[in-house]
């Protein structure tokens, strides 16, 4: 069993020098990698590595927290590097000046060979060094430790004294910056191999450090008094019996050592604040055994071996804490292992279902995996194939080791046989016989020009489904198998000796932005086939209810959240053919999901049961797996759903999945409110538990807190409305008496706009179809979509569709504000006002002539759309998109343009709000504030220049500002922003304040909490 750092250190302190060897072997690569990054010389870094370990050994007894050895060692090596850089370097004479005649000819040949190899290694190191220079300091460090030091995320976290989430975030950002060059780093890792005897050399030096005998307390001078006399003396001077145990034992008159006074160097550390000294006289009321320090005995053996020295011990800084929710989020894939373990992948995180099947727990705390990736298993070893590399785990996913880089290309899936690990990419198939360390292409020209859709295996036979047929791989190469009347394979599945194939036309999917997409398909029924002889013969499977005639041929999909990794994986083509059916097989069970319909067979497709997945459909479901006869899991945009009755009923099952995307976050009336996807949830315990808010509107657009109460702007039955939290049951109710703003059905308008624009932009194709079919007098969109490829949609057509969608969304988004009983709301780029007693909204006359939404991309950040409004009593300020700031002192009846009073010109208003009587205005040029609207002041950063924040939250008279990943504070009567938190391990979507507690909502990391000092 592997021992912890603390256990090894205790053994060293007790005299076992060999216990230091595992510490050296564990940290030597990380220490050397760090030293190389700071010094830049590979061999000098080796010397500094040895010096750092020897210094750590000498100073080991000064380390108070033995579990903090990694962070303490980091401080030592960093200082060793700093000391080296401060010293004058001794000029080194090049070996090129060596007279070869003085060297034996045989050894000289070896010298030349070694020198050339070393020069090649040095060149490769320089390549890596130049790539790392592209990264910020924090990201460069974690990349160096992870790749060159071969350290896990957990080890890096302990080594640097930061949270694992921070390490994963930095590693993720670094990989994204070096996505194109990451393979270069992998290819050059061989030049960073340390000598095999480095640890041995260090331990040899350690053995030369003579252990110091235990420090024995010695008397200052010989004593010639009895123990009884000593007790009497102490009582007389007021020490008292309660404190006898704090003094040294009586002097042994038979001791052979000479009485001496020993001077030693020691460190006295006081952790707690100084307290007034209290003197206790004899007769103290402390109960024996309960007094401070009673019964304590120092263990001198822990200090018996090493000399005393001093070193600064790194103290971990406060970090952001992950709250327990909200639960859910995007789940991209699911996997069931042979032992029954169920794994779920959410963005860069891997979760495993607990043994009692009650909750999900993180399974990859020591590795960061981004992008699209798949899992496989062989002989109790789990494999992950990511965008860039292959990893393996033999302990149920607790730890992962990097096997090697994988071939470039869009990943389809991974399968494992007894012979090899197979990798299916969209444009080729590769196999590895060394567990992913190296890959060989299986391309013999047969699959050229074919798009691979699916890959599966039965025993050692591999099958690949493409857009031009099904192929089987054997020792003789690839062979095409005839299946049905079409060659377009849409899905594959296998179980035992059965192979299942789904064929039919594609569902095309074109993404305009992270929010708007179009899908199109034809009215062709999906066909299923089964083979029990490795594809030599086929049997059609009849699914009576499987009929896609009712499916629309073209439709819009409008989202507020999207699976970014899926889009990244399909970025090579504007049009994606990834909306394919899901088909899962296990023993005789077969599950099929297609177009929002699902079907289940328990007898290999002989009989079928049509299921109702409720909210789950093909466009929102990314994976389905079976675990047992009646238990299925589906993962997608809304998290995980589970059924325990073979699909008859489904229920959310997201306990433990807290890496959600939180768009809005507001603290109001002692509760924390958040929006995830289309849901509004609330927590009354600081984020430790969450529950849905009752009676929410169909669509949420913004949350705001006024008068310590939560208000929500949403859409109910196509009409924008304002809601507030009910004091009775914490549900949302419309503001009483507030009039509705009726608009047309947006879904109908979007479809009409899509049809008109699409038909206009493909008129040439329509004319050609009409000429070829004289009997048709009119062609509809449905007629056209049967053969139309969305790739043909012109740039102008895409822009036209985008513009049409923007026009429709103008009325749905925009800010609002509440002051007392007066309500302000933006609608169609105009500011409206309403008070109780009014029968309709009053137009204040304030309008924004420019486009409220410049592009569909603006829909990703709905907070940037429309006016920025701040109210206090009857005073109203509005920041417009054209950079003008308007002021009203009569609730919007009249307006003053105060733009020229600002200390700088403004292109964009980010946020405005009142902190007491002072108005703060955050812009793209910085933050300015004023108490009267006439005299304005500029808030600056620590460098003395205007400081830009993206978001603002106000607590009383204190203002907090958020940059992309950090929170700053601006106190009353101060004009300087001060950082008050460490870096957030993700982008900040939103944040809010509750006294001295800060909460941030993030994309993919849920809600994080930080307590201020």
N, C-alpha and C positions, 0 to 999 in steps of 0.2 A: 504494500500500500504506500502510495506516495505521501511523504511527509510535508507539512506546511512549512512556510518560511519560519514561523515562530518556533515550531518544534526543533527545526535544525539549528536555529540560533541558540536556543537554550542548551542544546547538546554541545555546541561550540564553547559556550560560556562555562560549561561544566568540565571542559578539558578535552573534548573530542574534536581535534582539529580536522579530521576527515569529514566531519559533518558539514564543513564549509564547502566541500567539493560540489555537492549538488546545487548549491546556490550559485557557484561560479558557472557551472554548465547551463543552468537555467537562464541566467542573465547575460552571459558573455556576448552573444550575438547582438542583443539589443544595446548593450553598453558600447560595443565597438561601432555599431551603425550610427549611434548618436555622436560618438567621438569623430567618426569620419565625416559626418555632415557638418560638424562645427569646424573641424581642422582642414579637411579636404585632402589629407594624405593617408592612404590606406595603412601603411606600415607604422607611421607615427601613431595612428589611432590604436594599433595593437599595443604599443608601449603604454599609451595613456590608459587603455583598458586594464592592463596589468597593474599599473600604479593605482588606479581607482579601487580595484579589489583589495590590494594590499592595505590601502588606507582604510577601507571599510572594515577589514579584519582587525586592524589596530584599534579602531574607534568603536568597535561593535558594542562594548559595554556601555557606551553613552547613548545608545538607541533605546528610548523609553518604550515605544510601541513596536514590538517585534513584528507585528503584522504590516508595518509600514516600511519594511526593508526596501522594497522596490523604489518607492518615492525618495527615500533617504539616499539610496545609491545613485539615483538620477541627480540629486544635488551635488554629490561628490564628483561624479564624472563631469558635470557641467563646470564645476569650479576647476577641475584639473585642466580642462580645455581652455578655460579663461586664463589660468596661470600660464599655460604654455604660450598662448597668443601674446601675453604681456611680456614674456621674456624675449630677449634678443636671440633670434635663431642663428645657429652656427652655420656658416656657408658650407655646403656639401660639395665636394669635388666629384665631378662626373666620372663614372667608370670608363667613359670613352677615352680618358687620358691615360688609362692604365697601359703600360707597355706589355703587349702580349708575349714578348720574348721572355718575360719574367715568370710566365705562367706555364705550367706543364701543358703540352699540346693537347693531351687527352682531356684534361680538366678544362682547358680553354674552350674546346668545342662544346662541352656541356654548358659552360658559362655563357657562350653566345646563344645557345638554344634557350636556356633559362631566361636570359635577358630579353630575347625577342618575345617569348611568351609573356613575360611580365609587362613589357611595353604594350602588348595587345590587350592584356587585362586592364592596364591603366587607361588605355584609350576607351575601352568599354565603360569604365567607371566615370570617365569624363562625360560620356554621352548621357549616362544616368544623372550625373550632377547637373548638367545643363537643363535636362528636363525638369528636375526638381526645383530649379531656380524659378520656374514659371509659377510656382505655388507660393501662397502666403506662408509666413513662418510656421503658424500652427498646423497647417495642412501638410507642410513639408516634413515636419517632425513625425506625424503619425504615419505618413507614407513610408518614411525611412525605417521606422521601427517595425512596421507591419511586413514590408516586403524584404528589406535587407536584414532586419533583425529577427524576422520570422516570429514575431510576437503576436499573440492573440489580442483581441480587443480588450478582454478582461485584464491581461497582463499590462497592456499599454495604459489602461485606466489607472491601475495601481502605480505604475512607474511614473506617470505624469501628475498624478493626484487630481484627475478630473473624472467626471462620470463616464460610464460606458456609452451613454447616449451621445455625449459630446464627441467622444472618439469616433463613433460610427458616423456622426454627422460630418465631421472633418474629413474622414476617409471617403465618404460618399461624394462630397464636394470636390475633393482632389481627383477622384476617379473621373468625375464628369469633366473637369478641366483638361485632364490628360487622356480622355477616352480614345483618341486616335493614336496616342503614343504609348498607351499602357503595355501593349505587346512588346515594345522595345525594352521596357524595364524588365519584363519577364525574360526576354531573350538574353539579357546581360547579367542576370542574377548569378551566373556561374563565376563571374569575376570577383565576387564578394565572399568567396568561401574562406573561412578562417582556417589557420593551420590546425591539424587534428590535435597537436600537442599543446595548444595554448592553455587549456585548463590545467593540464599536467604541469606546465611551467609555473603557472601561478601557485599551484599547491606546493611545488618545491620551494618557492620563495616563502610561502606561509610556514612551512616546516622549519625554516631557519629563524623564525621569530620565536624566541624562547618564551615559553609560558611563564607568567609571573605567579609566584606562590600566593596563596590566599592571604588577603590583607587581614592580619590579626591585630586587634586593638591592644595597645601596649600602654602601661601606666606612665604618667608623666614623671613620677618620682616614687621611690620605695615608700610603702606605707607600713607602719608598725603598729597599727591599731586593729582591734578586733572588729568583727562584723557588728557586734552589739554596740560598740562605741560609735561606729559609723552611723548606725540607725539613730542612736540618740542625738548625734551631732546634726543629722539632717532634720530631725524633728524640731530641734532647737532653732534652726535657722528658717523654719517655716516651709520646708519642702513637703513634708507629709507622706504618709504611707501610700496614698493612691498613686504616687508617681515613682515609687521605688523601681518599678519595672522598666523605667525609661533610662536608668543609669547602668554603667558597665558592672560586670560581675566583680566581686572583691579580688584584689591582687593575690596571686598565688605565691606565698613566700618560698615555695620549693621550686619556683621557675628557674630554669638554667640560663635564660637569656639575661643579658645585662639590661638594666633599666635605661632606656633611651627615649628621646623625643624624636619621632619620625615626622618629617615634613613631606607631605604629598600634595600633588596637584589634583584638585577635584572640582567638579562643577556642582553648584547648588542651584537647583531650578525651582522656582516658585510658580505654580500654575494659577493659584487663586488670588484675587485681589487682597491687598493688605487689610488686616482687621486689627482693631485696638487690642493690645495685649492685655490679658486678664490674669491676675495673680490669684491662685487659690491657696488659702491657708489650711492648716490641718483641721479636719472636721468637715471637709467638703461633703456635700450631699450626694455626690455621684455614687450610684449603686455599683458595688463591685461587679466586674464583668461587663458593665455597660459604659464604662468611661471610654473616651476617645483613645484609640490605640491599644486598649487592653487586649492581651493575648496575641499581639502581633510579634513576629520574630523574623528578623531579616535572614534571607538565604544567602550566606556569604559565598556559597559555591558558585553562584551566578556571576560573581565578580572575581573568580579565582584565577582566570587564565590570561586576560588581556590587559595591557597597560592602559592607563587613563589618557584620553585625549578628548578634544571637543570638536563637535561638528554641528552645524545647524540642521535640525530635523524639520523636514517640510511638513507643515500643518495643512491638511486638506481644507480647501476653501469651501464655503457654502455653495451648494449646487441647486439647480432646478430639480424639483421632485415630480415624478410622474404621478398624476392622480389616477384613480381607478375608473376612468371613463372619460367621456361617454363611450359606451361599448358599441361595437359595430365596425364600420369602415369597409373599405374595398378589400375583398378576398379574391386573389387572382387564381389560385389553384389549390387543390386538395389532393392528398395522397394517403393511401392505406397500406401500411407495412404488413409483412407476413405474420408478425406477432400480434396484430390487431391495433397497433398504434395508428392514430389518425393525425395527420399533419395538415396545417393550413398555412398558406403563404399570404401575407399582407404586405404589399410594397417590399421593403427591404427586410422584413421580419418573418421568422419562421416560428410557428406555434405548434405545440403538441397537446393533444387531449389527455387529461389526467387519467390515471388508471381507473378511477371510479366514474369516469365519463361525465363529470360535473362541470369542468371549466377548462379553458385553454391556458397554457403556460408557455412563456418564451422558451424556445429550444435552441437559439443561436445567439446567446448574449456575447459570444467572443468572436463573432464574424459579421461583417457587413456585406450584404449582397444586394446589388441594385439591378434595376432593369427586369427583363422577362427571364424567368428561369424555371426549370422543371426538376422533379425528383425521380429517382429510380432506386432499386434495391437488389442486392445479390449476396446471398449467404451472410445475412445479418449486417451487411455493410450498406449504409445509405449513401447515395450519391446525389449531388446537386450540380447541374450544369447551368451556369449563368450566362450572361452576355459575353463574358470574357474568359472564364476559367471553369475548371472542374474541381469540386471539393468532395471529401469523403468523411464519414463519421462512423465509428464503431460503438458509440455509447448513446444511442437513441437521440442523436442530434445535439448532445450537450457540448461537444467540442468538434471542430471541423479542421481538417488539414487540406491545404491546397495541393492538388495533384499536378496541375499544370494548366497552361493556356489551352483554350479550345479554338478550332477553326472559326474564322469570322463568317457571319451570316445570320439571317433571321432564324431564330430557333423555333422549330415546330414541336418536337418532343424527343424524349430519350427512352430507350429500352435496353434491357440487359438480358443476355443469354449466358449459358455456361461457358461459352467461348469468348465473348467480347462484350464491350459496352458500345452501343450504337447511338449515333447522333444524327437526327433528322433535321436538316436545314431546308429552307424554302427552295434552295437551288442545288442541293446535293446531300449525299449520305456519307458519313465517315464512321470508322470503327476504331476501337482502341483495345488492345490485348494486354495493356499494362495499367488498367484501372484509371484511365484518363490522363496518364502522364504524357502520352503522345498519341497522335491520331493519323490514320491513313484513309485517303479517299477511296471510295468504292465506285468511282466514276469510270465506266468503260465506254462511255458514249451513249449508252441506252437511254439514260435519263436526261440527256441534253435537251434543253428547250422546254422542259416540263416543270410545272410548279408543284412541289411536294406539299400535300395537304395533311397527311397523317402517316404514322409509322407504328407498327406493332410487331409482336413476335410470338410464335408458338414453338416452344423448346428452342432449337437452334436455327429455325427458319424465320427470316425477317421479311415482312411485307410492307410495301410503301404505296400509299394512295396518292395519285396525282390528278391534275386536271385533264390528263390524256390517258388515263387507264390505271389499272392495278398491276404492280410488279412484285415478283418474288425473287429473293436472293438465295443462291445456293453456291456450292463450291465451283459450279460452272459459270457463275455470273448472274446477271439479271435476266428474267424471263417475264413477258407480259401475260397476264391472265385475263381471259374474257369474262366480263360480268355484266349481265343485263344488256340493254340496248343503248346505253350511253356510257361514255368513257370517263365522265366527270365524277370522280370519287369525292364525296363530301365528308365521310367519317369512316373510321375503322375501329374495331374492338375485337378482343380475343379472350377466351376463357377455356382452359384445359385444351381440348383438341378442336374447339370450335372457333371459326373465324367469321366475323360479321362485317358486312360492307353496306354502307348507305350511299346511293347514287342519286343524282338529280342536279337540277340547275342551281347556280350560285345565287346567294343573296349579296348584292353589291352594296358597299357602304362607303360613302364619301364624307370625310370630316372636313368641315369648313373652319372650325375652331374647336377649342376645348368645350364649347357649349352647344354648337349647332352642327348637326350632321343630317345626311340624307341616306335613305336606304331604298333599294329597288330590287324587285324579283319578278319572276314570271309565275304563272298559275300552273306549275308543274308539280305533281304529287311526288313526294320522296319515296324511293323504293329501297327495300331492305332485302339482303341475300345472306345465306348461311352456307358455309362449307365445312365438312368434317374430314376432308382428305387433303388439307393444305392447298386448297384452291383448284384442285383438278376438276371438281364438279361442284355445281351450285344448286341450291334450292331457294326459290323465292319465298319470302316471309310475308304473309298477308296480315296487314294491320287495318282492320275495317274502318276505324275512326280516323285514320291518318289521311286527311284531305285538306290541302292548303288552298282550295278554291275561294274560301272566305277571306283569305289573306289579301291585304291591300298590296297593289303593285308598287306604289311609291309612297313614302311617308317621311315626315320630318321627325327628328328626335331632338328635343330641347332639354338640356341638362344644366344643372348648377355644379355638378361634380363629375369628374371623369377619371377613368383609369389611365393615368399618364404613361405608365410603363407599357400599356398595350399600344398607345399611339406611338411611343418611341420605337417600339419593336416593329411597327409597320410604317415607319417614316420613309422607307424607300419608295413607296407608291402612294399617290394621293388617294387612290381608290383601293379599299381593302375588301378582300373576299373572305373575311374572317367570321362573318356571322353564320357559322355552320352549325349543324345539329350536334348535340352532345350524345354520345352513345357509350355506355359503360356496361361491361359484362363481368360476371363472377359466377363460377360454376354454371348452373343452368339459368341463372337470373340475368335478365337483360333490361336495361333502362334506356329510354330514348327521349330526348327533349328536342323539340323542333318547333320554331315559330310560336312560342308561347303555349304549346301543347306538350303534354308528357304522357308516356305510355310505359307500362311495366308488364313483363312476362316472367313467370317463375318456372317455365318449362321450355326454355331455349327458343321462344318465339312461336310456339304452337298456339297458345291462347294469350290474349292481351287484356289489360285493364287500363282504361283511360283515366288519367289522374288530373287533379286540379291543383296547380302550384300556387294559386292565388296571385300574389304580387310578382312572383318569379316568372320571367320569360326569357327567351333566347338572348335578347339584346342586353339584359341585365345579369345574366348568369354566365359565369366564366368556367365553372367546373362542377361536376357531380361525381360522387363516389358512393359505393355501397360498403357497409360494414355490418355483416350479418344478414340474415334472411329478410328482415323487415326494417332495418335502420339505414337510411340514406342521409347524406349531407350534400347540400348545394351551397356553393360560394359564389358571390358576385358583388355587384355594386352596393348592396345593402347589408353586407356581412354574410353570416352563415345561417341557413335554415336547416332544421332537422326533422325527419319523420321517423317514427318508430312503428308505424303501421303500414309499411310498404307504399308510402306516398299518398295515402288517403287524406291525411291531414299534415300540415307543416307548421312549424313554430320557430320563431327566432331563437338562435342558440349562439350568443356572442359573449358569454361570461368569460372575462379575462382578455378579450380583444379590445384593447384600449388605444390602439394606434389609429384613431379615427381622424378624419379631416374636420376641423371645427371652423366654421366660417364666421360666426358671430358669438361674442361672449360678453355678457353684461351681469354685473352684480347689482341687485336691487332688493330692498326690503328683506335683508338677511338671507338671500338666496342667490345662487349662481345659475344663470340661464345660458344655454348654448344651443346652437343649431348645427345639426349634422344631417347632410343631405336635405331631406324635406321635413325632418322632425325637429321639434322644439322640446328640449329636455331640461330638467331642473335638478339641482343638488342643494340640500340643506346642511351638508356636513363638509363643505370645503372640497367637493369633488370626489369624495370617497364612495358615494353611491348616487345613482341617477335614476330618475323616473320620467316618463313622458308627461308633457303638459296636456291637459284635457282640452278638447274642443279647439284644436288649432285650425287655422285657415288652410285652404288647399295648397297655397304657395306662400312662403315667407320671403320677404325681400329685405327687411331691415329690423333690427331691435334697437331701442333707445331707452334710457332711463331718465325720467323726469319726476321731480317731487318724490324721490325714493320709491318710484313705482315703475314697473316694466310696461312699456308700450311696444306694440308690434305693428308694422305695416305689412299687409299681405293681400292676397287676392282670393276672394270668395265668390264663386259663381261668376267669374270673369270681371268682377268689379273690385278696384282697389279700395281697401277699407283699413281703418285703424282699430286695433284691439288693445285691451289692457287686462292685466291679471286680476282675476276675481279674488276678493278677500276671503270668500267662503271656502272654495275648494281648490284654489290656485290654478284654475282653468282660465282660458282666454275667453273673453266676451267682447262683442263690439261696444265701442263707446256709446252710451245711451243717447238716442236722439240724433246721432250724427247721420247726415244724409248720404245716400249712395251715389257713386259716380258710375253710371252705366256705360259699358263699352261692349263692342261686339265680341263674339267668341274668338279668342286668339288662335285656337287650333284650326278653326275653319278658315280664318283669314290667312294663316301661314300656308295651309295647303293650297288655297286659291292662288296666292302669290307665287308659290313654287311652280304650280302647273303653268301659269301664264308665262313666267320668265323662262321656264324650261322649253316650252313649246316655241317661244319666240326665238330661242337661241339654237334650235335644231331644225329650223324650217327647211333647210336644204335636204336633210334626211327624210323629212315628212313628204316633201314634194316627190322625192324619188320613190318612196313607198306607194304614193298615190298613182304615179305613172305606171308602176308595175302591177297595180291591182285596180283595174278600171271600174270594177263593180262597187268599190268603196267611194262614197262621196265625202266622207268626213272621218278623220282619224282622231282618236282620243289619246290621252296620255297613257291609258292602260294598253292600247294597241301598240303604242310606240315603245313602251318599256320592255316588251317581251324580247326585243333584239338590241336595245340601246345599251351602250357601254358608257358609264358615267365618266370614264376618262375623256370622252368626246366633249364633255361640257366645257365650253370655252372659258377663258379667264373673265371675259366680259359677262358671261352668263353667271359665273360664280359671284362676281361683284354685284350684279343686279339682284341676285337672291339675297346676298348679304344686306344690301341697302333696304330691300323690302322688309326683311326681318327687323332691322333697326327701327324703321318707321313704326312697326307694330309694337315694339317694346317701349317706345317713348313714354307711353302712359303708365307703364307698370312700375318703372323704377324712379327713384328720386327720394329726397330727404323729407323729414317732417320734424316738428318740434312742438312742445307743449309748455305753456306758461300759465299756471293757475288753471282756469277753465277755458283758456283760449288755445285753439288748435291751428297749427300751420302745416300745410302739406303741399308738396310740389306735384303738379299734374299737367302733363303735356307741356312741360317747360314753363309753367306759370305758377306763381305762388298764390295759393288759396288760403282763406282764413274762415274759421267757424267758431261760434260760441253757442252755448245752450240757448234755445229760444229762436235761433235762426233756422229757417226752413230749407236753406240751400247754402252752398259754399259761396263766400264772397271773394271775388277776384281783386287782389291788392294792386293790380296793375304792374307788378314786377314780372318781367318775362326775360327769357334768355334766347336771343335770336339764333345763336349758334347751335350746332348739333349737340344734343345731350350725350349721344353715344356716337363716337367717331367711327368705331368699327366693332365687329362682333367680339373682338378680343377684349373690349371694355367690359363685356358681360362677365368675364372672369373675376373682376373686382367691382362688384356692384356698389361698393362704397365710394368709388370715384365718379359715379354717374350723378349728374344734376347739381343742384344748389348745395351749399354748405350753410346751415342755419344755426344761429345762436340767439337765445331769448333770455331776458331777465326783466320780469315785470312787463312794462309796456315797451321796453326797448328791444328792437329786433335788428340783427345784423345778418346780411346775406352775402356770401361770396359766390360770384357767378363764374361760369366756365370761361368767360372772355377776360378774366383777370380783374374785374371791377368789384369793389367792396361797397355795398349799399347799407345805409343806416336809417332807422326810423325810431322816433320816440313816441309814436302814437299808434302802436300795434299795426303798422303797415299801411296806414291811411296816406301818409306822405313819406317821401324817400329823399335822402341826401347821398350823393356820391362822394365818398371820402377816400377814393383811391389815391388821389394826389398827396394825401397826408402820410401815406405809408413810406417807410424809409427806403424801400426798394420796389422796383417793378415786379409784378407777379404774373406768372404764366398759368399757374395752377394753385388753387386752394386745396389743401389736404384735409384740414379740420379747423373748426373754430369753436370756442366755448368760453363761458364765464367761470372764473375762479374768484368767488366773492364779487366785488364790484369791477374787477379787472377783466377785460376781454383779451384772450389770447388767440392769435391767428397763425396757424401753421401753413406755410407755403413751400413752393419748390425752391425758394431762395433763402429760406430760414423762417424763424418764428419771431413775430413782433407782438407787442402788447401795449395796451393803453387803458387808462382809467376814465377818459372823457371822450375818446374818439377823435381828439384833435392832436394831442401830443403822444407820439409813439416811440417806443424803445425797442431795441433789438436784443434778443437773447443770444448769447454766444456760447461756444464750446470751450473746452479747457485750453484750446490753442488761441483763443481770443478772436475767432472769426465767427460769422453767423453759422448756426448749426441747424441742419435740416433733419426733421423727424417725419416719419410717415403717418403716424397715428398719435392721438392724444387722449389721455384719460385724466380726469380731475377728481381730486379728493379734498373737499373743503377749499383751502386756498393754495394747496400744493398741486402742481401740474407735473404729470408724467408724460414723457414722450418715448415712442418706440421707433428705433431704426429697424432695419430688416431683421436683426437678430439680437438686439440688446435694448434694455430699458434705461432711461435717464430721468433724472429728477430736477425740477426747477422750483425751488422753494420761494415762498413769499418774500418780497424785498430783495430778491437775488436775480441777477440777469445771466447766470452761468449754469449751463446744464452739467450735471454731475452724473457719471455712470453709477448705478446702484445695484446692478446685477451682473453676474457672469454672462457669457454668451449663451443664448438659447440654442439648443442643438437642432434647430429647424427654423424656417422662416416664420415670422409672426403674422398670422392672419388677423388677429384681434387681441385686445388685452383689456383688463379691467382691474380695479383696485378695491380692496376691502381693508381699510385701515393700514396696517403694516404688511399686508399680504397682497402679492401681485399674482394674477392669473393670466396666462396667455393661451390662446387657441391657435393651433398649428395645423399645417397640412400633413397628415399622416402620423402625428405624434400625440393626438388627443389634446388634453388640457394639462399644462404644467403649472406648478405652484412654487413660489419663492417667498420666503419670509425675510423682510428687511430687518436690519439690526435695530 
